Structures are given as structure tokens and as C-alpha cells.
């Protein structure tokens, strides 16, 4: 059975943090992303949109490929109990 692609509305954390293996990092408020791009926007498509600003994304060389991704995707869609408490811990850290 093929895996269904996840939308912004299904992302359970309040912020989406994108990072790159080459040092780029960005924090995005998910509610604002939904307002701007729509709830049905695929997370993959949003990451592609952000990646288009990176030279390594648009012109990948074998030794300099773009490593843009969201580490939280693993935990946001992992079944409980493995991810239990992860979102709350991230939110607690963001407030500090």
C-alpha cells in the first residue's frame, strides 16, 4: 500500500523547523503557513518551494547536494507512544 503524503494541516507541531546539512536553518509557524499556502498543501511541496532558493537544490553537484529537510517529520507522524511528549517538549523549549 503506497504511503499517503502529509499536508500542512496534518503537521501536529506548532512550528516547522527546516534545516540543511550546509548550515541553513529556518523556523516556520505552521498556522501562518496554512494561511499563506492552504491546509491541503503537501509538506513535500512546501519544502520544495523553500529549497528553490538554494543553489545546491537547483544545481546539485555530486559533492554539494542540498540537504534541506525537517527532522521533526519523523516524530510528528510516528505513532504513539514513541513520539509521546515530543511535541510538548519542543513547545516548552520554544517558550524558554
C-alpha positions in Angstrom: 0.0 0.0 0.0 1.5 3.4 -1.0 2.1 5.9 1.7 -0.1 8.9 1.7 1.7 12.2 1.5 1.1 14.5 4.5 -0.3 18.0 4.3 0.4 21.1 6.4 -2.9 20.6 8.2 -1.7 17.2 9.4 1.6 18.6 10.8 0.9 18.5 14.6 3.7 20.7 15.9 3.2 24.5 16.1 6.4 25.2 14.2 8.2 23.5 11.4 11.9 23.8 11.6 13.8 23.2 8.3 17.5 22.7 8.3 20.2 21.9 5.8 23.3 19.9 6.1 25.2 23.0 4.8 24.1 25.3 7.7 20.8 26.9 6.6 18.0 26.9 9.1 14.5 28.3 9.2 11.6 28.2 11.7 8.1 28.5 10.3 4.8 29.0 12.1 2.5 26.2 10.8 -0.7 28.3 11.3 0.8 31.0 9.1 1.9 28.5 6.5 -1.6 27.2 6.3 -3.0 30.7 5.9 -0.5 31.5 3.2 -0.3 28.2 1.3 -3.6 26.4 2.2 -4.2 23.5 4.5 -4.1 21.0 1.7 -0.5 21.9 0.6 1.7 18.9 0.8 4.6 19.3 3.2 6.9 17.9 0.5 5.8 20.7 -1.9 6.4 23.4 0.8 9.9 22.1 1.4 10.5 22.1 -2.4 9.3 25.7 -2.5 11.8 26.7 0.2 14.6 24.7 -1.4 14.3 26.6 -4.7 16.1 29.5 -3.1 19.2 27.3 -2.6 21.8 27.0 -5.3 22.6 23.5 -4.2 18.9 22.5 -4.7 18.6 23.9 -8.2 22.1 23.0 -9.4 23.2 19.9 -7.4 26.8 18.8 -7.8 27.6 15.3 -6.6 29.7 16.5 -3.7 27.4 19.5 -2.8 23.9 18.3 -2.8 21.3 20.2 -0.8 20.4 18.5 2.5 17.2 20.5 3.2 14.7 18.7 5.4 12.7 18.7 8.5 13.8 16.4 11.3 10.5 16.8 13.1 8.6 14.9 10.3 9.9 11.7 11.8 8.4 12.4 15.2 5.3 14.3 14.1 3.9 11.3 12.2 5.4 8.5 14.3 2.7 6.5 16.1 2.4 6.9 19.8 4.0 6.1 22.3 7.3 6.5 20.6 6.6 10.2 20.0 4.6 10.7 23.2 5.6 14.0 24.8 7.9 15.1 21.9 5.6 18.0 20.7 5.1 19.2 24.3 8.8 19.2 24.9 9.5 21.2 21.7 6.9 23.7 22.7 8.3 24.0 26.2 11.8 24.6 24.7 10.4 27.3 22.3 8.9 29.2 25.2 12.1 29.4 27.1 
